[in-house]
C-alpha cells in the first residue's frame, strides 16, 4: 500500500479465484517531521458483501 497521507488506498485480495477490492483510508498526524499517530479504517462491510458472506436487502 503506498504512503499517501489522508488519502484512500485500495488493496486486492484473491478469494477462491475471485478478486476482492478492499478500500482503506489511512490518516497520519505528523509532529516534528515524524509520524506521531496513525488512524486506519477499512471497508469491512463491502469486503464481506463481495465475498458473498453478507447479503443486505435494499429498502425504499
C-alpha positions, -999 to 999 in steps of 0.1 A, spaced: 0 0 0 15 34 -10 21 60 17 -4 87 9 -14 107 40 -51 115 42 -60 96 10 -78 64 2 -58 33 -10 -71 1 -24 -58 -34 -19 -68 -65 -38 -74 -99 -21 -78 -132 -41 -105 -154 -26 -114 -186 -44 -104 -173 -78 -123 -140 -73 -107 -106 -69 -120 -86 -39 -113 -49 -36 -106 -36 -1 -108 1 4 -86 15 32 -83 51 44 -51 60 63 -47 93 82 -14 103 97 -6 130 122 29 144 119 49 160 147 84 174 142 86 157 108 78 122 121 46 102 122 31 107 157 -2 89 152 -19 68 126 -56 60 121 -69 34 96 -103 25 85 -112 -3 61 -145 -11 44 -151 -45 60 -188 -44 51 -180 -40 14 -154 -68 16 -179 -92 32 -205 -84 5 -180 -91 -22 -171 -124 -7 -208 -134 -5 -207 -138 33 -231 -109 39 -262 -100 19 -281 -68 25 -316 -60 13 -323 -26 -1 -353 -8 13 -371 22 -2 
